[in-house]
């Protein structure tokens, strides 16, 4: 039997970690995953355990290696949830049992103080972004202020991907995608900025060197290789944040392409040569040259996950599948008969405040479970449309089509709702494991020299396209207008939660 050349990819999300083998045609032919625990001990806090990430990753790798004997692994690559902060001390000792992850908002007060010291225009000109709690820099500030012993002992702060890479190789690096999400990275110079480090009051020596996402950063350590059942010295590629890997898998390998991604979070984005500078959008360096400008919702697919747990779970009865949610939502008219959902279970980033909350508005006696299900899908779509309009305004062109990827793209109903709300053709991609595929592109590129863009074009396949239904246009325009109006009205109410948190 001939042996197949493959790459081994780790994909660390919020809800699970998966290990996969991917061949040279971009096919995922071996996959193993494990669920992860999520902790929120206080309002606005979001934590996970890095040791759980590592142990679960090892078990997943062991499973696919033992079940796939006829392969030659060319290299290992990692894509992972972004903006986590893992403090490592001497000899790589983990200094916190649970660490703040991407949606953690505990540094909101720090951001409030710092926002007053640097005008928004200057923030955006330096970093391409506003200072918000999601970024790594403010999280490090929180550790410095609240866990000073941890801060002093830290030799390096690493995001999740780079923590896994350290465990694999013993080397500490990060890539441009993660660096650009720190508020300590100057976008024009493409490097750590001493002035920004001084502004934040953090030690630049505690941040790792920045390299290309497709660069080899070392070989698999002998002790780790022995545990995993792999040869030592296999090249390990730096990789990129999961969002950027998803976008590579979603066809974002040519500037001007746009994508809708719905995982735990959800975002709409465009690939540009330079970032779109505005307080209404965020910008991250792509895993290849160029920038991704995007609007993001921290609880996109997470809102549907919550809906399932809250509305489709009964004691002693098996949790109902997502297909049941689609079935009931499909039986409700567009617009959910006036019911609106504001999907801010984890707060907002740029269009509102970190203290925002999820809200159903307009409940009537006629509304049943299916109305709430459809309203959640529509509410996520309405929120993302606000960002989409800002992208088009700054891009100067109307986007006619968007690729869709992530768990939400598996739902034909939700893809059609997005096509109707956005007024654009939505093309759901064949391969739903976009993050794994994107990380595999970087990994193959790193060891073969073939460009990521070339691989992306060859591997992309559309599963199904969805065109806007003109008969729903008036309904959705009305609902979207109400959504924006009440979104602004609710900001005053959300501010009360901030006042309560200060007491």
C-alpha positions as CSV (number, residue, x, y, z in Angstrom):
1,X,0.0,0.0,0.0
2,X,1.4,3.4,-1.0
3,X,1.9,5.9,1.7
4,X,0.2,9.3,1.6
5,X,2.0,12.6,2.3
6,X,0.0,14.6,4.8
7,X,0.2,17.4,7.3
8,X,-1.0,17.2,10.9
9,X,-3.1,20.1,12.1
10,X,-4.3,21.2,15.5
11,X,-7.4,23.4,15.6
12,X,-8.1,24.8,19.1
13,X,-11.4,26.5,19.5
14,X,-13.4,27.6,22.4
15,X,-15.7,24.6,22.6
16,X,-13.3,21.9,21.4
17,X,-9.9,21.0,20.1
18,X,-9.5,18.8,17.0
19,X,-6.5,17.1,15.4
20,X,-6.7,16.3,11.7
21,X,-4.7,14.9,8.9
22,X,-5.0,16.8,5.6
23,X,-3.6,15.7,2.2
24,X,-2.2,17.7,-0.6
25,X,-5.6,18.2,-2.2
26,X,-7.0,19.8,1.0
27,X,-9.0,16.8,2.0
28,X,-9.5,16.2,5.7
29,X,-9.5,12.4,5.9
30,X,-8.8,11.8,9.6
31,X,-10.3,13.8,12.5
32,X,-10.5,13.5,16.2
33,X,-11.9,16.0,18.7
34,X,-12.6,16.6,22.4
35,X,-14.8,19.1,24.1
36,X,-13.3,21.8,26.4
37,X,-14.5,23.4,29.6
38,X,-15.4,27.1,29.6
39,X,-15.5,29.1,32.8
40,X,-17.1,32.5,33.6
41,X,-16.7,33.0,37.3
42,X,-17.9,36.6,37.1
43,X,-19.8,38.7,34.6
44,X,-17.6,39.6,31.7
45,X,-14.9,37.0,32.6
46,X,-14.1,34.1,30.2
47,X,-11.5,31.6,31.1
48,X,-10.0,28.2,30.0
49,X,-7.3,25.9,31.2
50,X,-4.2,25.7,29.0
51,X,-3.2,22.4,30.5
52,X,-6.6,21.0,29.3
53,X,-5.8,22.4,25.8
54,X,-2.5,20.5,25.8
55,X,-3.7,17.2,27.2
56,X,-6.7,17.1,25.0
57,X,-4.6,18.0,21.9
58,X,-2.2,15.1,22.7
59,X,-5.1,12.6,23.0
60,X,-6.6,13.8,19.7
61,X,-3.2,13.4,18.0
62,X,-2.7,10.0,19.4
63,X,-6.1,8.8,18.2
64,X,-5.6,9.9,14.6
65,X,-2.0,8.6,14.4
66,X,-2.9,5.2,15.7
67,X,-5.8,4.9,13.2
68,X,-3.8,6.2,10.2
69,X,-0.7,4.0,9.9
70,X,0.0,4.5,6.1
71,X,0.9,8.2,6.1
72,X,4.0,10.3,6.1
73,X,3.6,13.5,8.1
74,X,5.5,16.3,6.4
75,X,4.9,18.9,9.1
76,X,2.7,20.1,12.0
77,X,0.6,23.3,12.0
78,X,-1.6,24.9,14.6
79,X,-4.6,27.3,14.3
80,X,-6.2,28.4,17.6
81,X,-8.6,30.8,19.2
82,X,-7.0,34.3,19.3
83,X,-6.3,36.9,22.0
84,X,-5.9,34.5,25.0
85,X,-3.0,35.4,27.4
86,X,-0.9,32.6,28.8
87,X,1.9,33.7,31.2
88,X,4.9,31.4,31.2
89,X,7.7,31.6,33.7
90,X,11.2,30.1,33.7
91,X,11.5,26.8,31.9
92,X,8.0,27.3,30.5
93,X,6.2,27.0,33.8
94,X,2.5,27.9,33.5
95,X,1.8,30.6,36.0
96,X,-2.0,30.6,35.9
97,X,-4.4,27.6,36.1
98,X,-7.1,29.3,34.1
99,X,-6.3,32.2,31.7
100,X,-8.4,35.0,30.1
101,X,-9.4,34.1,26.6
102,X,-10.6,36.1,23.5
103,X,-14.0,37.2,24.8
104,X,-12.9,38.1,28.3
105,X,-13.9,41.6,29.2
106,X,-12.4,42.0,32.7
107,X,-10.0,44.7,31.5
108,X,-12.8,47.0,30.4
109,X,-12.1,49.4,33.3
110,X,-8.4,49.6,32.3
111,X,-9.5,50.4,28.7
112,X,-11.8,53.1,29.9
113,X,-8.9,54.9,31.7
114,X,-6.4,54.4,28.8
115,X,-9.0,55.6,26.2
116,X,-8.9,59.0,27.8
117,X,-5.2,59.3,27.4
118,X,-5.0,58.6,23.7
119,X,-7.5,60.0,21.1
120,X,-9.3,57.5,19.0
121,X,-7.8,58.8,15.9
122,X,-4.3,58.2,17.2
123,X,-5.2,54.7,18.4
124,X,-6.4,53.8,14.9
125,X,-3.5,55.5,13.1
126,X,-1.0,53.6,15.2
127,X,-2.6,50.1,15.6
128,X,-5.5,50.1,13.0
129,X,-7.8,49.5,15.9
130,X,-9.4,51.0,19.0
131,X,-8.3,49.8,22.4
132,X,-10.8,47.2,23.6
133,X,-10.8,44.5,26.3
134,X,-10.5,41.7,23.8
135,X,-6.9,42.6,22.9
136,X,-4.0,40.9,24.5
137,X,-2.4,44.2,25.7
138,X,-5.2,45.2,28.2
139,X,-5.4,41.6,29.5
140,X,-1.7,41.7,30.3
141,X,-2.3,45.1,32.1
142,X,-5.0,43.4,34.2
143,X,-2.6,40.6,35.2
144,X,0.0,43.3,36.1
145,X,-2.5,45.2,38.2
146,X,-4.3,42.3,39.9
147,X,-1.7,39.5,39.9
148,X,1.6,41.4,40.2
149,X,3.5,38.2,41.3
150,X,2.4,36.5,38.1
151,X,3.4,39.5,36.0
152,X,6.9,39.7,37.6
153,X,7.6,36.0,37.2
154,X,6.4,35.9,33.5
155,X,9.2,35.6,31.0
156,X,6.8,35.5,28.0
157,X,3.1,36.0,27.4
158,X,1.9,33.7,24.6
159,X,-1.5,33.4,22.8
160,X,-3.1,29.9,22.7
161,X,-1.6,28.9,19.4
162,X,1.9,29.8,20.4
163,X,1.5,28.1,23.8
164,X,0.8,24.9,21.9
165,X,3.7,25.5,19.6
166,X,6.0,26.0,22.6
167,X,4.9,22.7,24.0
168,X,5.6,21.0,20.7
169,X,9.0,22.6,20.0
170,X,10.3,24.4,23.1
171,X,10.5,27.6,21.1
172,X,8.5,30.9,21.6
173,X,7.3,32.8,18.5
174,X,4.2,34.5,17.4
175,X,2.9,35.5,14.0
176,X,1.6,38.7,12.5
177,X,-2.1,37.8,12.9
178,X,-1.8,37.4,16.7
179,X,0.6,40.4,17.1
180,X,-1.8,42.7,15.4
181,X,-4.4,41.8,18.0
182,X,-2.4,43.1,21.0
183,X,-2.7,46.9,20.7
184,X,1.1,46.8,21.0
185,X,1.8,46.3,17.3
186,X,2.4,49.3,14.9
187,X,0.6,48.3,11.7
188,X,2.7,50.4,9.4
189,X,6.1,49.3,10.7
190,X,4.7,45.7,11.3
191,X,6.5,45.3,14.6
192,X,6.2,45.7,18.3
193,X,6.0,49.4,19.1
194,X,8.0,50.8,22.1
195,X,5.7,53.8,22.4
196,X,2.6,51.5,22.6
197,X,4.3,49.3,25.1
198,X,5.1,52.3,27.3
199,X,1.6,53.6,26.9
200,X,0.2,50.3,28.2
201,X,2.9,50.1,30.9
202,X,4.1,46.6,30.0
203,X,7.5,45.1,29.3
204,X,8.2,44.6,25.7
205,X,10.7,41.9,26.6
206,X,7.8,39.7,27.7
207,X,6.5,39.4,24.1
208,X,7.8,36.9,21.7
209,X,9.5,37.5,18.3
210,X,7.1,37.8,15.3
211,X,7.5,35.6,12.2
212,X,5.5,34.7,9.1
213,X,2.6,32.3,9.7
214,X,4.1,29.8,7.3
215,X,7.6,29.8,8.8
216,X,9.1,26.7,10.4
217,X,9.8,27.6,14.0
218,X,11.4,24.3,15.1
219,X,11.2,20.6,15.2
220,X,8.9,18.3,17.3
221,X,10.7,17.7,20.6
222,X,11.9,14.2,21.2
223,X,9.9,13.7,24.5
224,X,6.7,15.0,22.9
225,X,7.2,12.9,19.7
226,X,7.6,9.8,21.9
227,X,4.3,10.5,23.7
228,X,2.4,11.3,20.4
229,X,3.8,8.3,18.5
230,X,5.6,10.4,16.0
231,X,9.2,10.8,14.7
232,X,11.1,13.6,16.5
233,X,12.2,16.6,14.5
234,X,9.1,16.9,12.3
235,X,8.9,20.6,11.2
236,X,6.4,22.7,13.1
237,X,4.9,25.7,11.3
238,X,4.1,28.9,13.3
239,X,0.5,29.0,12.1
240,X,-2.1,31.7,12.6
241,X,-5.1,32.7,14.7
242,X,-8.2,30.6,14.0
243,X,-10.1,33.4,12.4
244,X,-7.4,33.9,9.8
245,X,-7.1,30.2,9.2
246,X,-10.9,30.1,8.7
247,X,-10.7,32.9,6.2
248,X,-7.9,31.1,4.2
249,X,-10.2,28.1,4.1
250,X,-13.0,30.4,3.1
251,X,-11.2,31.5,0.0
252,X,-9.8,34.8,1.2
253,X,-6.6,34.5,-0.8
254,X,-7.2,37.4,-3.2
255,X,-7.8,41.0,-2.1
256,X,-11.4,42.2,-2.5
257,X,-12.8,38.8,-1.4
258,X,-15.3,38.8,1.5
259,X,-16.5,36.2,3.9
260,X,-19.1,35.4,6.5
261,X,-17.8,33.2,9.3
262,X,-20.1,31.8,12.0
263,X,-18.5,29.8,14.7
264,X,-18.9,30.5,18.4
265,X,-18.3,34.1,17.4
266,X,-19.4,35.5,14.0
267,X,-17.9,38.0,11.6
268,X,-18.1,39.6,8.2
269,X,-14.8,40.6,6.6
270,X,-12.9,41.8,3.5
271,X,-9.3,41.1,2.5
272,X,-7.5,44.3,1.6
273,X,-3.9,45.5,1.0
274,X,-4.2,47.9,3.9
275,X,-6.6,48.1,6.9
276,X,-9.8,50.1,6.7
277,X,-9.3,52.6,9.4
278,X,-12.5,53.4,11.3
279,X,-13.8,53.1,14.9
280,X,-16.5,50.8,13.6
281,X,-14.3,48.0,12.3
282,X,-11.4,45.9,13.6
283,X,-8.3,45.0,11.6
284,X,-6.0,42.0,11.8
285,X,-3.0,41.2,9.7
286,X,-3.9,38.3,7.5
287,X,-2.0,35.0,7.7
288,X,-0.5,36.0,4.4
289,X,0.4,39.5,3.2
290,X,-2.4,42.1,3.6
291,X,-5.1,42.8,6.1
292,X,-8.5,41.6,7.1
293,X,-11.0,44.3,8.0
294,X,-14.0,43.0,9.8
295,X,-16.9,43.4,12.2
296,X,-17.4,40.8,14.8
297,X,-20.0,39.5,17.2
298,X,-18.7,37.5,20.2
299,X,-21.8,35.4,20.5
300,X,-22.8,34.5,16.9
301,X,-23.1,30.8,16.7
302,X,-22.8,31.0,20.4
303,X,-26.3,32.5,20.5
304,X,-27.7,29.4,18.7
305,X,-25.8,27.2,21.0
306,X,-27.4,29.0,24.0
307,X,-30.8,28.8,22.4
308,X,-30.4,25.0,22.0
309,X,-29.4,24.6,25.6
310,X,-32.2,26.9,26.9
311,X,-35.1,26.0,24.6
312,X,-34.3,22.5,23.3
313,X,-33.2,20.7,26.4
314,X,-35.4,18.8,28.8
315,X,-34.6,16.7,31.9
316,X,-34.2,13.0,31.0
317,X,-34.5,13.8,27.3
318,X,-31.7,13.8,24.8
319,X,-30.7,17.3,23.7
320,X,-32.4,18.0,20.4
321,X,-30.2,18.5,17.3
322,X,-29.6,21.7,15.5
323,X,-31.7,20.4,12.6
324,X,-34.7,20.6,14.9
325,X,-34.0,24.3,15.4
326,X,-33.8,24.8,11.7
327,X,-37.0,22.9,11.1
328,X,-39.0,25.0,13.6
329,X,-37.4,28.3,12.5
330,X,-38.2,27.5,8.9
331,X,-41.9,27.2,9.8
332,X,-42.0,30.9,10.9
333,X,-42.4,33.8,8.5
334,X,-39.5,36.1,7.7
335,X,-39.2,38.7,10.3
336,X,-40.4,36.4,13.1
337,X,-43.7,38.3,13.3
338,X,-42.0,41.3,14.8
339,X,-39.8,39.5,17.4
340,X,-36.3,41.0,17.6
341,X,-33.2,39.4,19.2
342,X,-30.1,41.4,20.2
343,X,-27.3,38.8,20.4
344,X,-25.1,40.3,23.0
345,X,-24.7,37.4,25.4
346,X,-20.9,38.2,25.6
347,X,-21.3,42.0,25.2
348,X,-20.3,44.0,22.2
349,X,-17.0,45.3,20.8
350,X,-17.3,48.4,18.6
351,X,-21.0,49.1,17.9
352,X,-21.9,49.0,21.6
353,X,-20.4,48.3,25.0
354,X,-18.8,45.3,26.8
355,X,-21.7,45.6,29.3
356,X,-24.4,44.8,26.6
357,X,-26.7,41.9,27.2
358,X,-28.8,39.6,25.1
359,X,-32.4,40.8,24.6
360,X,-35.6,39.6,23.1
361,X,-37.8,42.5,22.2
362,X,-41.4,42.6,21.0
363,X,-42.7,39.3,22.5
364,X,-46.4,38.7,21.8
365,X,-48.9,35.9,22.7
366,X,-48.5,34.5,19.2
367,X,-44.8,33.8,19.6
368,X,-43.7,30.2,20.1
369,X,-40.4,28.5,20.2
370,X,-39.8,28.6,16.5
371,X,-40.2,32.4,16.5
372,X,-37.4,32.7,19.1
373,X,-35.2,30.3,17.0
374,X,-35.7,32.3,13.8
375,X,-35.3,35.6,15.7
376,X,-31.9,34.5,17.0
377,X,-30.7,33.7,13.4
378,X,-32.1,37.0,12.1
379,X,-30.7,39.0,15.1
380,X,-27.1,37.7,14.4
381,X,-27.6,38.6,10.7
382,X,-28.9,42.1,11.5
383,X,-25.9,42.8,13.8
384,X,-23.4,41.6,11.2
385,X,-25.1,43.7,8.5
386,X,-24.2,46.9,10.4
387,X,-20.5,45.9,10.0
388,X,-21.0,45.0,6.4
389,X,-22.4,48.4,5.6
390,X,-19.4,50.0,7.2
391,X,-17.1,47.8,5.1
392,X,-18.8,48.8,1.9
393,X,-18.7,52.5,2.8
394,X,-15.0,52.5,3.3
395,X,-14.2,50.0,0.6
396,X,-16.1,52.2,-1.8
397,X,-17.8,49.3,-3.6
398,X,-20.8,47.1,-3.1
399,X,-20.0,43.5,-2.3
400,X,-22.1,41.3,-4.5
401,X,-21.3,37.9,-3.1
402,X,-19.8,36.4,0.1
403,X,-18.4,33.0,0.9
404,X,-19.8,31.4,4.1
405,X,-17.9,29.1,6.3
406,X,-18.0,27.8,9.9
407,X,-20.6,25.8,11.7
408,X,-23.4,28.3,10.8
409,X,-22.7,27.7,7.1
410,X,-24.0,24.1,7.5
411,X,-27.5,25.5,8.0
412,X,-29.2,26.1,4.6
413,X,-31.9,28.2,6.4
414,X,-29.4,30.5,8.1
415,X,-27.5,30.9,4.8
416,X,-30.7,31.9,3.1
417,X,-31.6,34.3,5.9
418,X,-28.2,36.0,5.6
419,X,-28.7,36.3,1.8
420,X,-32.0,37.9,2.3
421,X,-30.8,40.3,5.1
422,X,-27.6,41.2,3.4
423,X,-29.1,41.4,0.0
424,X,-26.2,39.4,-1.4
425,X,-25.5,36.0,-2.8
426,X,-24.1,33.7,-0.1
427,X,-21.9,30.8,-1.2
428,X,-21.6,28.1,1.4
429,X,-18.4,26.1,1.0
430,X,-18.1,22.4,0.6
431,X,-15.5,21.9,3.3
432,X,-17.0,23.0,6.6
433,X,-13.6,22.6,8.4
434,X,-12.3,25.8,7.1
435,X,-10.0,26.5,10.1
436,X,-8.3,23.1,9.7
437,X,-8.0,23.6,5.9
438,X,-6.5,27.1,6.3
439,X,-3.9,25.9,8.9
440,X,-3.1,23.1,6.5
441,X,-2.5,25.6,3.7
442,X,0.1,27.4,5.8
443,X,1.7,24.1,6.8
444,X,2.0,22.8,3.3
445,X,3.3,26.1,2.1
446,X,5.9,26.2,4.9
447,X,7.4,22.9,3.8
448,X,6.8,22.8,0.1
449,X,7.3,26.4,-0.9
450,X,4.0,26.6,-2.8
451,X,2.2,29.8,-2.1
452,X,-0.9,29.9,0.2
453,X,-2.8,31.7,-2.5
454,X,-2.2,28.9,-5.0
455,X,-3.3,26.3,-2.6
456,X,-6.3,28.3,-1.6
457,X,-7.6,28.6,-5.2
458,X,-7.0,24.9,-5.9
459,X,-8.8,23.7,-2.8
460,X,-11.9,25.9,-2.7
461,X,-15.2,24.2,-3.5
462,X,-18.7,25.7,-3.2
463,X,-21.4,23.4,-1.7
464,X,-24.4,25.6,-2.5
465,X,-25.3,29.2,-3.3
466,X,-28.2,31.2,-1.9
467,X,-29.6,34.2,-3.7
468,X,-31.7,36.9,-2.0
469,X,-35.5,36.4,-2.1
470,X,-37.0,39.7,-3.3
471,X,-40.3,38.9,-1.6
472,X,-38.7,39.3,1.8
473,X,-36.8,42.5,1.1
474,X,-39.4,44.9,2.5
475,X,-39.9,42.8,5.7
476,X,-36.2,42.6,6.4
477,X,-35.6,46.3,5.7
478,X,-38.3,47.2,8.2
479,X,-36.9,44.8,10.8
480,X,-33.4,45.9,10.3
481,X,-34.4,49.5,10.7
482,X,-36.1,48.7,14.0
483,X,-33.1,46.6,15.1
484,X,-30.7,49.6,14.6
485,X,-33.1,52.0,16.3
486,X,-33.6,49.8,19.4
487,X,-29.9,48.9,19.4
488,X,-29.1,52.6,20.1
489,X,-31.9,52.9,22.7
490,X,-30.7,49.9,24.6
491,X,-27.2,51.3,25.0
492,X,-28.5,53.5,27.9
493,X,-30.0,50.5,29.6
494,X,-26.8,48.5,29.1
495,X,-24.8,51.3,30.8
496,X,-26.7,50.5,34.0
497,X,-25.0,47.1,34.1
498,X,-21.7,49.0,34.1
499,X,-22.8,51.1,37.0
500,X,-23.9,48.0,39.0
501,X,-20.5,46.3,38.3
502,X,-18.7,49.3,39.8
503,X,-20.7,49.1,43.1
